[in-house]
Amino acid sequence: MTNRGRPTNVAVLGSTGSVGRQTLDVLALMADQFQVVALAAGANERLLAMQARRFQPSLIALDAPFASEHDLPGEMMTGAAGLMAAATHPAADIVVVATSGHAAIDPTFAAIRAGKTVVLANKETIVCAGELLMPLARDQGVEIRPADSEHSAVWQCLGASPARPIARLIITASGGPFRRASRAALAMVTPEAALAHPTWSMGSKITIDSATMMNKGLEIIEAHWLFDIPYQQIDVLVHPESIVHSLVEFVDGSLLAQLGVPDMKLPIQYALTGPERWPNPWPRLSLAAVGALHFEPPDEDRFPALALARQAGEAGNTYPTVLSTADDVAVNAFLSGKMRFLEIPDVISRTLDRHRATSPLSRDSIAEADSWARRVSAEIVAQLVG
């Protein structure tokens, strides 16, 4: 993926978030081969300014207006226009989409239309718009590279078998902090307990999604679109050590798996350099030190979000958007102390039950479904609180 005559130019959207910061850590180690040309962030002006001084991009974009004067390199932009400018930066070869939420959808489409290689670390884009995005990428000859560990693992395993005689994709899940908890115990879960993930360090939204297993449901939908695999051939397997990141089962019964320490930097690096593999200084996996690996099926009775996501994915159209939006509203309500942990999937289920897709999928229908689901799920939360 590197241009041997010059550094590969990278734009990072969501540079101040967890994945964005780790992406810049990876790029800093490969500074002789990669040049950061654009940085875009939400509201963390102070960190964005620090990143800009370190990486010297020609474009710096912040969602909100800059509150302070900064002596920074390059052009400074704000709002949606700044995010779009970073996504379509003329010099960028790779656009890393680490912006959170639905705000990443339009910039991702713009990057594809501009012919950029897209490293995708945003779930909502492919969950809500995969039906539109993947055909566009194929038509434009653009590669979509997954940055999350599970889909990176599948991508790496499939690279060893271009004929793709696939029987199943098996996405692993840590099970989160409540893997063994009873429903009675789950009813008492606090936000603080739910944010204490046993193996991964992530943002608060995805950490709660891991605790409910919604993140694995969303990853099923992602895998369907990224790898063009029917839903019935995508399974989830609970693996608490988070060492095996995903597996591919082929038609002859053989399994290929990708293993590594639970660290996002490795899949991020591979998304930037693949199919080449470059050395790095990060800790190596010692299977002898791990000692044993454990696997078990997910319990969908205690964690109904997994089944809800699969059902929304199979329904297609705007149902995945409603799923994603209702989850966002419910998780925020839980984190703010407005409702209980077990009510998160209840809000999602009730919102999905009220939804009716009435037209072919489009960017407009996705936006309308997002707005509708945000309003309806907020009403349901208010009913629960009342």
Kinemage of the C-alpha trace (Angstrom):
@kinemage 1
@onewidth
@group {chain A} dominant
@subgroup {mainchain}
@vectorlist {calphas} color= white
{ca met a 1} P 0.000 0.000 0.000
{ca thr a 2} L 3.017 2.280 0.218
{ca asn a 3} L 4.224 4.566 -2.552
{ca arg a 4} L 7.927 3.778 -2.794
{ca gly a 5} L 8.713 7.099 -4.450
{ca arg a 6} L 7.157 9.216 -1.679
{ca pro a 7} L 5.415 8.816 1.674
{ca thr a 8} L 1.815 7.628 1.675
{ca asn a 9} L -0.414 10.551 2.617
{ca val a 10} L -3.059 9.963 5.286
{ca ala a 11} L -6.066 11.928 6.497
{ca val a 12} L -7.374 10.965 9.937
{ca leu a 13} L -11.010 11.741 10.731
{ca gly a 14} L -11.772 11.548 14.444
{ca ser a 15} L -8.126 12.040 15.379
{ca thr a 16} L -8.782 12.858 19.044
{ca gly a 17} L -10.883 9.762 19.760
{ca ser a 18} L -9.529 6.420 20.972
{ca val a 19} L -8.961 4.904 17.515
{ca gly a 20} L -7.751 8.194 16.070
{ca arg a 21} L -5.134 8.610 18.794
{ca gln a 22} L -3.920 5.048 18.310
{ca thr a 23} L -3.773 5.582 14.544
{ca leu a 24} L -1.493 8.560 15.058
{ca asp a 25} L 0.675 6.494 17.410
{ca val a 26} L 1.067 3.926 14.636
{ca leu a 27} L 1.796 6.584 12.016
{ca ala a 28} L 4.429 8.157 14.263
{ca leu a 29} L 6.344 4.875 14.213
{ca met a 30} L 6.274 4.844 10.409
{ca ala a 31} L 6.989 8.527 9.835
{ca asp a 32} L 9.490 7.799 7.062
{ca gln a 33} L 6.755 6.069 5.029
{ca phe a 34} L 3.595 7.995 5.982
{ca gln a 35} L 2.723 11.687 6.069
{ca val a 36} L -0.355 13.056 7.843
{ca val a 37} L -1.967 15.632 5.549
{ca ala a 38} L -5.275 16.260 7.360
{ca leu a 39} L -6.672 15.939 10.875
{ca ala a 40} L -10.334 16.297 11.811
{ca ala a 41} L -11.823 16.158 15.300
{ca gly a 42} L -15.036 16.843 17.179
{ca ala a 43} L -14.673 19.160 20.148
{ca asn a 44} L -11.271 18.408 21.694
{ca glu a 45} L -9.587 21.560 20.446
{ca arg a 46} L -6.614 21.341 22.800
{ca leu a 47} L -5.634 17.809 21.758
{ca leu a 48} L -6.218 18.558 18.067
{ca ala a 49} L -3.849 21.529 18.328
{ca met a 50} L -1.204 19.326 19.954
{ca gln a 51} L -1.597 16.732 17.212
{ca ala a 52} L -1.339 19.402 14.520
{ca arg a 53} L 1.913 20.740 15.942
{ca arg a 54} L 3.342 17.225 16.066
{ca phe a 55} L 2.280 15.973 12.620
{ca gln a 56} L 2.205 19.254 10.643
{ca pro a 57} L -0.862 18.540 8.440
{ca ser a 58} L -1.901 20.983 5.770
{ca leu a 59} L -5.545 20.906 6.961
{ca ile a 60} L -6.929 20.950 10.513
{ca ala a 61} L -10.699 20.658 11.011
{ca leu a 62} L -12.754 20.971 14.197
{ca asp a 63} L -16.495 20.397 14.424
{ca ala a 64} L -17.093 23.446 16.635
{ca pro a 65} L -15.614 26.904 16.061
{ca phe a 66} L -12.124 27.299 17.485
{ca ala a 67} L -12.361 28.927 20.907
{ca ser a 68} L -8.743 30.059 21.046
{ca glu a 69} L -6.136 31.522 18.756
{ca his a 70} L -3.646 28.924 17.545
{ca asp a 71} L -0.428 29.268 15.626
{ca leu a 72} L -0.922 26.025 13.700
{ca pro a 73} L 0.350 24.770 10.362
{ca gly a 74} L -1.981 24.640 7.417
{ca glu a 75} L -5.576 25.679 6.855
{ca met a 76} L -8.083 25.595 9.723
{ca met a 77} L -11.732 24.733 9.025
{ca thr a 78} L -14.818 24.054 11.120
{ca gly a 79} L -18.102 22.173 10.923
{ca ala a 80} L -19.271 19.625 8.379
{ca ala a 81} L -17.376 21.428 5.622
{ca gly a 82} L -14.098 20.852 7.452
{ca leu a 83} L -14.811 17.149 7.911
{ca met a 84} L -15.678 16.788 4.226
{ca ala a 85} L -12.553 18.703 3.210
{ca ala a 86} L -10.392 16.344 5.268
{ca ala a 87} L -12.136 13.300 3.767
{ca thr a 88} L -11.462 14.519 0.226
{ca his a 89} L -8.071 16.168 0.744
{ca pro a 90} L -6.449 16.209 -2.729
{ca ala a 91} L -3.139 14.834 -1.454
{ca ala a 92} L -4.572 12.036 0.703
{ca asp a 93} L -4.027 8.451 -0.442
{ca ile a 94} L -5.687 6.902 2.620
{ca val a 95} L -8.566 8.277 4.689
{ca val a 96} L -8.907 6.778 8.168
{ca val a 97} L -12.547 7.122 9.248
{ca ala a 98} L -12.495 7.037 13.050
{ca thr a 99} L -15.209 9.661 13.530
{ca ser a 100} L -17.888 8.349 15.872
{ca gly a 101} L -21.562 7.975 15.083
{ca his a 102} L -23.584 8.750 11.982
{ca ala a 103} L -21.549 11.887 11.275
{ca ala a 104} L -19.017 9.648 9.500
{ca ile a 105} L -21.408 8.434 6.804
{ca asp a 106} L -21.290 11.396 4.384
{ca pro a 107} L -17.499 11.888 4.646
{ca thr a 108} L -16.967 8.183 3.941
{ca phe a 109} L -19.060 8.386 0.790
{ca ala a 110} L -17.173 11.516 -0.224
{ca ala a 111} L -13.805 9.817 0.311
{ca ile a 112} L -14.894 6.881 -1.857
{ca arg a 113} L -16.090 9.187 -4.637
{ca ala a 114} L -12.727 10.959 -4.440
{ca gly a 115} L -10.965 7.627 -5.010
{ca lys a 116} L -9.344 7.356 -1.580
{ca thr a 117} L -8.490 4.064 0.085
{ca val a 118} L -10.712 3.998 3.178
{ca val a 119} L -9.603 2.553 6.510
{ca leu a 120} L -12.922 2.161 8.280
{ca ala a 121} L -13.094 2.260 12.072
{ca asn a 122} L -16.662 3.542 12.279
{ca lys a 123} L -19.383 0.907 12.680
{ca glu a 124} L -22.376 3.104 11.902
{ca thr a 125} L -21.288 3.827 8.329
{ca ile a 126} L -21.270 0.216 7.177
{ca val a 127} L -24.166 -0.834 9.448
{ca cys a 128} L -26.523 1.874 8.189
{ca ala a 129} L -25.301 2.334 4.630
{ca gly a 130} L -23.437 -0.836 3.655
{ca glu a 131} L -26.042 -1.612 0.987
{ca leu a 132} L -25.149 1.671 -0.740
{ca leu a 133} L -21.510 2.033 0.233
{ca met a 134} L -20.067 -1.289 -0.882
{ca pro a 135} L -21.417 -1.142 -4.479
{ca leu a 136} L -20.137 2.440 -4.737
{ca ala a 137} L -16.683 1.334 -3.574
{ca arg a 138} L -16.636 -1.476 -6.143
{ca asp a 139} L -17.733 0.897 -8.912
{ca gln a 140} L -15.033 3.407 -7.928
{ca gly a 141} L -12.348 0.731 -7.545
{ca val a 142} L -11.867 1.800 -3.918
{ca glu a 143} L -10.715 -0.580 -1.212
{ca ile a 144} L -12.504 -0.528 2.158
{ca arg a 145} L -10.094 -1.771 4.825
{ca pro a 146} L -11.397 -2.727 8.269
{ca ala a 147} L -9.538 -1.313 11.257
{ca asp a 148} L -11.341 -3.148 14.054
{ca ser a 149} L -9.698 -6.333 15.294
{ca glu a 150} L -12.478 -8.783 14.398
{ca his a 151} L -12.947 -7.780 10.773
{ca ser a 152} L -9.224 -7.276 10.311
{ca ala a 153} L -8.791 -10.887 11.444
{ca val a 154} L -11.320 -12.111 8.868
{ca trp a 155} L -9.676 -9.976 6.184
{ca gln a 156} L -6.264 -11.410 7.012
{ca cys a 157} L -7.569 -14.984 6.983
{ca leu a 158} L -9.352 -14.536 3.666
{ca gly a 159} L -6.213 -13.084 2.121
{ca ala a 160} L -4.639 -16.526 2.392
{ca ser a 161} L -7.428 -18.088 0.318
{ca pro a 162} L -8.424 -15.931 -2.653
{ca ala a 163} L -10.803 -18.605 -4.000
{ca arg a 164} L -13.093 -17.909 -0.968
{ca pro a 165} L -14.606 -21.413 -0.495
{ca ile a 166} L -16.119 -20.171 2.776
{ca ala a 167} L -18.493 -22.090 5.013
{ca arg a 168} L -18.654 -19.658 7.959
{ca leu a 169} L -17.201 -16.503 9.416
{ca ile a 170} L -16.825 -16.768 13.198
{ca ile a 171} L -16.536 -13.447 15.020
{ca thr a 172} L -15.212 -13.705 18.543
{ca ala a 173} L -16.537 -11.757 21.527
{ca ser a 174} L -14.940 -11.246 24.910
{ca gly a 175} L -18.347 -11.539 26.557
{ca gly a 176} L -17.729 -8.276 28.378
{ca pro a 177} L -17.664 -7.851 32.159
{ca phe a 178} L -20.981 -9.664 32.743
{ca arg a 179} L -20.427 -12.885 30.827
{ca arg a 180} L -21.394 -15.020 33.838
{ca ala a 181} L -23.879 -12.624 35.434
{ca ser a 182} L -27.461 -13.723 36.073
{ca arg a 183} L -30.390 -11.597 34.914
{ca ala a 184} L -30.889 -10.558 38.523
{ca ala a 185} L -27.303 -9.347 38.665
{ca leu a 186} L -27.622 -7.628 35.280
{ca ala a 187} L -30.617 -5.709 36.603
{ca met a 188} L -28.312 -4.095 39.184
{ca val a 189} L -25.435 -3.162 36.840
{ca thr a 190} L -24.161 0.404 37.205
{ca pro a 191} L -22.558 2.493 34.460
{ca glu a 192} L -19.250 2.322 36.329
{ca ala a 193} L -19.322 -1.482 36.359
{ca ala a 194} L -20.330 -1.669 32.698
{ca leu a 195} L -17.431 0.602 31.699
{ca ala a 196} L -14.888 -1.734 33.323
{ca his a 197} L -14.111 -3.945 30.315
{ca pro a 198} L -11.926 -6.948 31.244
{ca thr a 199} L -9.580 -6.915 28.223
{ca trp a 200} L -10.034 -3.875 25.955
{ca ser a 201} L -9.600 -0.142 26.521
{ca met a 202} L -12.204 1.640 24.388
{ca gly a 203} L -14.539 4.612 24.333
{ca ser a 204} L -17.587 4.590 26.613
{ca lys a 205} L -20.188 3.864 23.896
{ca ile a 206} L -18.458 0.804 22.457
{ca thr a 207} L -17.608 -0.418 25.970
{ca ile a 208} L -21.302 -0.459 26.899
{ca asp a 209} L -22.081 -2.103 23.548
{ca ser a 210} L -19.581 -4.794 24.472
{ca ala a 211} L -21.304 -5.295 27.827
{ca thr a 212} L -24.702 -5.743 26.113
{ca met a 213} L -23.121 -7.641 23.177
{ca met a 214} L -24.663 -5.133 20.782
{ca asn a 215} L -21.175 -4.548 19.391
{ca lys a 216} L -21.095 -8.153 18.137
{ca gly a 217} L -24.523 -7.740 16.581
{ca leu a 218} L -23.318 -4.663 14.736
{ca glu a 219} L -20.206 -6.589 13.678
{ca ile a 220} L -22.405 -9.297 12.143
{ca ile a 221} L -23.994 -6.634 9.936
{ca glu a 222} L -20.579 -5.189 9.118
{ca ala a 223} L -19.192 -8.605 8.176
{ca his a 224} L -22.167 -9.257 5.906
{ca trp a 225} L -21.397 -6.158 3.848
{ca leu a 226} L -17.598 -6.112 4.069
{ca phe a 227} L -17.154 -9.718 2.977
{ca asp a 228} L -20.372 -10.323 0.986
{ca ile a 229} L -21.373 -13.271 3.184
{ca pro a 230} L -24.996 -14.296 3.957
{ca tyr a 231} L -26.114 -13.714 7.516
{ca gln a 232} L -26.721 -17.411 8.115
{ca gln a 233} L -22.996 -18.024 7.537
{ca ile a 234} L -21.860 -15.561 10.209
{ca asp a 235} L -21.615 -16.775 13.810
{ca val a 236} L -20.446 -15.310 17.119
{ca leu a 237} L -18.290 -17.223 19.589
{ca val a 238} L -17.526 -15.979 23.100
{ca his a 239} L -13.791 -16.055 23.798
{ca pro a 240} L -12.963 -14.248 27.057
{ca glu a 241} L -9.187 -14.054 26.543
{ca ser a 242} L -9.614 -11.950 23.350
{ca ile a 243} L -6.575 -13.628 21.785
{ca val a 244} L -8.312 -15.207 18.760
{ca his a 245} L -9.844 -12.199 17.019
{ca ser a 246} L -11.940 -14.083 14.454
{ca leu a 247} L -11.926 -17.292 12.427
{ca val a 248} L -12.870 -18.400 8.932
{ca glu a 249} L -14.211 -21.905 8.384
{ca phe a 250} L -13.767 -23.219 4.850
{ca val a 251} L -15.950 -25.757 3.067
{ca asp a 252} L -13.507 -28.600 3.788
{ca gly a 253} L -13.831 -28.019 7.533
{ca ser a 254} L -10.482 -26.245 7.925
{ca leu a 255} L -10.352 -23.205 10.215
{ca leu a 256} L -8.006 -20.252 9.868
{ca ala a 257} L -7.707 -17.829 12.781
{ca gln a 258} L -5.784 -14.640 13.457
{ca leu a 259} L -4.315 -14.376 16.962
{ca gly a 260} L -2.665 -11.503 18.768
{ca val a 261} L -2.576 -9.556 21.988
{ca pro a 262} L -5.716 -7.432 22.522
{ca asp a 263} L -4.301 -4.183 21.129
{ca met a 264} L -5.929 -2.084 18.415
{ca lys a 265} L -2.595 -0.884 17.081
{ca leu a 266} L -1.921 -4.130 15.212
{ca pro a 267} L -5.113 -4.126 13.085
{ca ile a 268} L -4.683 -0.386 12.521
{ca gln a 269} L -1.152 -0.932 11.272
{ca tyr a 270} L -2.230 -3.747 8.968
{ca ala a 271} L -5.042 -1.590 7.578
{ca leu a 272} L -2.417 1.019 6.684
{ca thr a 273} L 0.273 -1.313 5.296
{ca gly a 274} L -1.538 -4.480 4.180
{ca pro a 275} L -0.904 -6.815 2.514
{ca glu a 276} L 2.642 -5.952 3.628
{ca arg a 277} L 3.576 -6.686 7.250
{ca trp a 278} L 5.965 -4.335 8.964
{ca pro a 279} L 7.870 -4.823 12.231
{ca asn a 280} L 6.852 -2.887 15.314
{ca pro a 281} L 7.939 -2.672 18.971
{ca trp a 282} L 4.658 -3.801 20.564
{ca pro a 283} L 4.343 -6.775 22.945
{ca arg a 284} L 4.242 -10.208 21.307
{ca leu a 285} L 1.716 -12.911 22.090
{ca ser a 286} L 3.028 -15.796 24.170
{ca leu a 287} L 0.629 -18.726 24.011
{ca ala a 288} L 2.667 -20.468 26.699
{ca ala a 289} L 2.063 -17.521 29.024
{ca val a 290} L -1.652 -17.463 28.180
{ca gly a 291} L -1.828 -21.177 28.904
{ca ala a 292} L -5.382 -21.896 27.764
{ca leu a 293} L -7.991 -20.439 25.439
{ca his a 294} L -11.707 -20.823 26.141
{ca phe a 295} L -14.737 -20.665 23.871
{ca glu a 296} L -18.489 -20.864 24.421
{ca pro a 297} L -21.672 -19.923 22.560
{ca pro a 298} L -23.291 -16.577 23.405
{ca asp a 299} L -26.343 -16.582 25.655
{ca glu a 300} L -28.943 -14.656 23.683
{ca asp a 301} L -31.518 -14.940 26.474
{ca arg a 302} L -29.364 -12.833 28.801
{ca phe a 303} L -27.990 -10.700 25.960
{ca pro a 304} L -30.912 -10.161 23.538
{ca ala a 305} L -29.162 -7.284 21.732
{ca leu a 306} L -27.255 -9.834 19.668
{ca ala a 307} L -30.439 -11.316 18.205
{ca leu a 308} L -31.986 -7.876 17.721
{ca ala a 309} L -29.030 -6.821 15.591
{ca arg a 310} L -29.146 -9.963 13.477
{ca gln a 311} L -32.884 -9.486 12.889
{ca ala a 312} L -32.406 -5.843 11.899
{ca gly a 313} L -29.595 -6.799 9.540
{ca glu a 314} L -31.676 -9.469 7.878
{ca ala a 315} L -34.619 -7.043 7.547
{ca gly a 316} L -32.283 -4.602 5.811
{ca asn a 317} L -33.288 -1.217 4.426
{ca thr a 318} L -33.429 1.328 7.280
{ca tyr a 319} L -33.841 -1.219 10.098
{ca pro a 320} L -30.096 -1.280 10.860
{ca thr a 321} L -30.150 2.532 11.090
{ca val a 322} L -33.027 2.389 13.567
{ca leu a 323} L -31.159 -0.287 15.523
{ca ser a 324} L -27.989 1.817 15.670
{ca thr a 325} L -29.770 5.051 16.589
{ca ala a 326} L -31.981 3.479 19.255
{ca asp a 327} L -28.901 1.844 20.760
{ca asp a 328} L -27.128 5.201 20.857
{ca val a 329} L -30.069 6.847 22.640
{ca ala a 330} L -30.491 3.945 25.077
{ca val a 331} L -26.788 3.749 25.935
{ca asn a 332} L -26.626 7.490 26.585
{ca ala a 333} L -29.699 7.228 28.827
{ca phe a 334} L -28.078 4.399 30.782
{ca leu a 335} L -24.759 6.227 31.140
{ca ser a 336} L -26.557 9.318 32.414
{ca gly a 337} L -28.358 7.253 35.057
{ca lys a 338} L -31.834 7.612 33.555
{ca met a 339} L -32.536 3.912 33.137
{ca arg a 340} L -31.267 0.422 33.909
{ca phe a 341} L -28.839 -1.768 32.000
{ca leu a 342} L -31.473 -4.362 31.045
{ca glu a 343} L -33.671 -1.642 29.593
{ca ile a 344} L -31.163 -0.887 26.817
{ca pro a 345} L -32.273 -3.806 24.578
{ca asp a 346} L -35.892 -3.137 25.561
{ca val a 347} L -35.716 0.401 24.151
{ca ile a 348} L -34.103 -0.922 20.959
{ca ser a 349} L -36.683 -3.697 20.526
{ca arg a 350} L -39.649 -1.389 21.054
{ca thr a 351} L -38.244 1.170 18.619
{ca leu a 352} L -37.671 -1.491 15.941
{ca asp a 353} L -41.204 -2.829 16.451
{ca arg a 354} L -42.643 0.601 15.628
{ca his a 355} L -40.532 1.106 12.503
{ca arg a 356} L -41.769 0.584 8.956
{ca ala a 357} L -39.446 0.976 5.971
{ca thr a 358} L -41.507 2.589 3.220
{ca ser a 359} L -39.060 3.339 0.403
{ca pro a 360} L -35.842 2.026 -1.166
{ca leu a 361} L -32.704 2.702 0.845
{ca ser a 362} L -31.065 6.059 0.139
{ca arg a 363} L -28.987 8.616 1.991
{ca asp a 364} L -32.185 10.596 2.577
{ca ser a 365} L -34.070 7.604 3.953
{ca ile a 366} L -31.148 6.798 6.277
{ca ala a 367} L -31.176 10.376 7.599
{ca glu a 368} L -34.959 10.294 8.023
{ca ala a 369} L -34.820 6.931 9.827
{ca asp a 370} L -32.083 8.253 12.098
{ca ser a 371} L -34.168 11.299 13.027
{ca trp a 372} L -37.315 9.206 13.510
{ca ala a 373} L -35.561 6.600 15.659
{ca arg a 374} L -33.897 9.268 17.798
{ca arg a 375} L -37.266 10.838 18.552
{ca val a 376} L -39.150 7.564 19.125
{ca ser a 377} L -36.483 5.925 21.263
{ca ala a 378} L -36.231 9.085 23.381
{ca glu a 379} L -40.001 8.900 23.905
{ca ile a 380} L -39.655 5.264 25.006
{ca val a 381} L -36.845 6.170 27.405
{ca ala a 382} L -39.055 8.925 28.857
{ca gln a 383} L -41.864 6.401 29.379
{ca leu a 384} L -39.504 4.047 31.199
{ca val a 385} L -38.134 6.832 33.350
{ca gly a 386} L -41.620 8.090 34.152
